[in-house]
């Protein structure tokens, strides 16, 4: 089975991977402190709150006495996470948002929460449609070419004189849920920030600050720095914020996509109602008016016809083989069908018929019966001791693929060949 190369993480994994100096700088922000505290394991949260009232250093041995003997494994996990995030050495004070919402005396008609949700959905759907096929996406967004290159990095490949095509990562990306897709895009946006002359820590701090703003409230654009103002324009294209023009001043309004930025990817509270029904005869009915849903389903099924609010198709061997060729795995397809199951079948167990999920996995297995691994064969060893030493050496690095003790032959992975040669050339004692 091909390995999925896109592994979405949350913001705290990115924060923990920053150099110490940049991570310490992030803790100047109240929003970083609150987001880190929210992300910690329960025991780690208890330690942080307990140490806020201690005015002297606490030894590791003393902290171990805070838990029972059977809780030492959880204690170690909590301490490791606190050390990774450098929280153990930090004491932060609570504060208020530096940007206050729009005052009541300003008369600007703000969109309702329902309007904001529709806006965010349309912007995000338009971006995904542009990713699938730019000719099918209406120009609802004003992406610049440079911004699109950042957002589509790793998802599209293009050759000279050829139209961009989705990569394996791109196909996998389309089957992710919205939270995972959003994290992947924001991660790429942050990782390329230095190329645009922007400090990643400033960008991370602002994005997490944005996640603590009130959904639907308007905030003044004049309170932003130039870097933050440019970021807001990019985020508006994706539907994370909506820009609102007043008589004298401009405002930005966070949508649910922005306020969910610091939410764990495993949080299912923000997931939308499903729309797919799969029958035991591999027929598929999708109750949706979205062109995006139609294009995504077309990635692994055969669409037979479409009505204004219904897409009818079938999961066939040919359609699945095409999906597998594009890098989509059986588990991703099954997961997509389960996560997007229509409410009528979502509460059933299983939500997708077992004969369908089993057959999807079997068809993938048919394509992966033979796995090609570059390797090297070693034979004609002068002694049994040298043969066994080579086997042990290759086994130590998990590179031994096969051995024949009687004829003293072994096969190792191709990338291990140079190390094996160096081992054989060592002077033997």
Secondary structure as the mmCIF struct_conf table of DSSP 4:
data_model
#
loop_
_struct_conf.conf_type_id
_struct_conf.id
_struct_conf.beg_label_comp_id
_struct_conf.beg_label_asym_id
_struct_conf.beg_label_seq_id
_struct_conf.end_label_comp_id
_struct_conf.end_label_asym_id
_struct_conf.end_label_seq_id
HELX_LH_PP_P HELX_LH_PP_P1 UNK A 2 UNK A 4
HELX_RH_AL_P HELX_RH_AL_P1 UNK A 11 UNK A 16
TURN_TY1_P TURN_TY1_P1 UNK A 17 UNK A 17
BEND BEND1 UNK A 18 UNK A 18
HELX_RH_AL_P HELX_RH_AL_P2 UNK A 20 UNK A 26
TURN_TY1_P TURN_TY1_P2 UNK A 27 UNK A 28
BEND BEND2 UNK A 29 UNK A 29
HELX_RH_AL_P HELX_RH_AL_P3 UNK A 30 UNK A 39
BEND BEND3 UNK A 40 UNK A 40
HELX_RH_AL_P HELX_RH_AL_P4 UNK A 42 UNK A 51
TURN_TY1_P TURN_TY1_P3 UNK A 52 UNK A 53
BEND BEND4 UNK A 56 UNK A 56
HELX_RH_AL_P HELX_RH_AL_P5 UNK A 60 UNK A 64
TURN_TY1_P TURN_TY1_P4 UNK A 65 UNK A 66
BEND BEND5 UNK A 67 UNK A 67
HELX_RH_3T_P HELX_RH_3T_P1 UNK A 69 UNK A 71
HELX_RH_AL_P HELX_RH_AL_P6 UNK A 72 UNK A 84
TURN_TY1_P TURN_TY1_P5 UNK A 85 UNK A 86
TURN_TY1_P TURN_TY1_P6 UNK A 88 UNK A 89
BEND BEND6 UNK A 98 UNK A 99
HELX_LH_PP_P HELX_LH_PP_P2 UNK A 100 UNK A 100
STRN STRN1 UNK A 101 UNK A 101
HELX_LH_PP_P HELX_LH_PP_P3 UNK A 102 UNK A 103
TURN_TY1_P TURN_TY1_P7 UNK A 104 UNK A 105
HELX_LH_PP_P HELX_LH_PP_P4 UNK A 110 UNK A 112
HELX_RH_AL_P HELX_RH_AL_P7 UNK A 113 UNK A 132
HELX_RH_3T_P HELX_RH_3T_P2 UNK A 134 UNK A 136
BEND BEND7 UNK A 137 UNK A 137
BEND BEND8 UNK A 139 UNK A 139
BEND BEND9 UNK A 141 UNK A 141
HELX_RH_AL_P HELX_RH_AL_P8 UNK A 145 UNK A 151
TURN_TY1_P TURN_TY1_P8 UNK A 152 UNK A 155
STRN STRN2 UNK A 156 UNK A 157
TURN_TY1_P TURN_TY1_P9 UNK A 160 UNK A 161
BEND BEND10 UNK A 162 UNK A 162
STRN STRN3 UNK A 165 UNK A 166
HELX_RH_AL_P HELX_RH_AL_P9 UNK A 168 UNK A 174
TURN_TY1_P TURN_TY1_P10 UNK A 175 UNK A 175
BEND BEND11 UNK A 176 UNK A 176
HELX_RH_AL_P HELX_RH_AL_P10 UNK A 178 UNK A 191
TURN_TY1_P TURN_TY1_P11 UNK A 192 UNK A 192
HELX_RH_3T_P HELX_RH_3T_P3 UNK A 193 UNK A 196
TURN_TY1_P TURN_TY1_P12 UNK A 197 UNK A 197
HELX_RH_AL_P HELX_RH_AL_P11 UNK A 200 UNK A 211
TURN_TY1_P TURN_TY1_P13 UNK A 212 UNK A 212
BEND BEND12 UNK A 213 UNK A 213
HELX_LH_PP_P HELX_LH_PP_P5 UNK A 214 UNK A 214
TURN_TY1_P TURN_TY1_P14 UNK A 215 UNK A 216
STRN STRN4 UNK A 218 UNK A 220
HELX_RH_3T_P HELX_RH_3T_P4 UNK A 221 UNK A 223
BEND BEND13 UNK A 224 UNK A 224
HELX_RH_AL_P HELX_RH_AL_P12 UNK A 226 UNK A 238
TURN_TY1_P TURN_TY1_P15 UNK A 239 UNK A 239
BEND BEND14 UNK A 240 UNK A 240
STRN STRN5 UNK A 241 UNK A 245
BEND BEND15 UNK A 247 UNK A 248
STRN STRN6 UNK A 250 UNK A 254
HELX_RH_AL_P HELX_RH_AL_P13 UNK A 256 UNK A 259
TURN_TY1_P TURN_TY1_P16 UNK A 260 UNK A 262
BEND BEND16 UNK A 263 UNK A 263
TURN_TY1_P TURN_TY1_P17 UNK A 265 UNK A 266
TURN_TY1_P TURN_TY1_P18 UNK A 269 UNK A 270
HELX_LH_PP_P HELX_LH_PP_P6 UNK A 271 UNK A 273
STRN STRN7 UNK A 274 UNK A 274
STRN STRN8 UNK A 276 UNK A 278
TURN_TY1_P TURN_TY1_P19 UNK A 280 UNK A 281
BEND BEND17 UNK A 282 UNK A 282
STRN STRN9 UNK A 283 UNK A 286
HELX_RH_AL_P HELX_RH_AL_P14 UNK A 291 UNK A 297
TURN_TY1_P TURN_TY1_P20 UNK A 298 UNK A 300
BEND BEND18 UNK A 301 UNK A 301
STRN STRN10 UNK A 302 UNK A 307
TURN_TY1_P TURN_TY1_P21 UNK A 308 UNK A 309
STRN STRN11 UNK A 310 UNK A 314
HELX_RH_AL_P HELX_RH_AL_P15 UNK A 317 UNK A 325
TURN_TY1_P TURN_TY1_P22 UNK A 326 UNK A 327
HELX_RH_AL_P HELX_RH_AL_P16 UNK A 330 UNK A 339
TURN_TY1_P TURN_TY1_P23 UNK A 340 UNK A 340
STRN STRN12 UNK A 341 UNK A 342
HELX_RH_AL_P HELX_RH_AL_P17 UNK A 343 UNK A 346
TURN_TY1_P TURN_TY1_P24 UNK A 347 UNK A 347
BEND BEND19 UNK A 348 UNK A 352
HELX_RH_AL_P HELX_RH_AL_P18 UNK A 354 UNK A 367
TURN_TY1_P TURN_TY1_P25 UNK A 368 UNK A 368
BEND BEND20 UNK A 369 UNK A 370
STRN STRN13 UNK A 375 UNK A 378
BEND BEND21 UNK A 382 UNK A 382
HELX_RH_AL_P HELX_RH_AL_P19 UNK A 384 UNK A 396
TURN_TY1_P TURN_TY1_P26 UNK A 397 UNK A 398
STRN STRN14 UNK A 400 UNK A 404
TURN_TY1_P TURN_TY1_P27 UNK A 405 UNK A 408
STRN STRN15 UNK A 409 UNK A 413
HELX_RH_3T_P HELX_RH_3T_P5 UNK A 414 UNK A 416
HELX_RH_AL_P HELX_RH_AL_P20 UNK A 417 UNK A 425
BEND BEND22 UNK A 426 UNK A 426
HELX_LH_PP_P HELX_LH_PP_P7 UNK A 427 UNK A 428
#
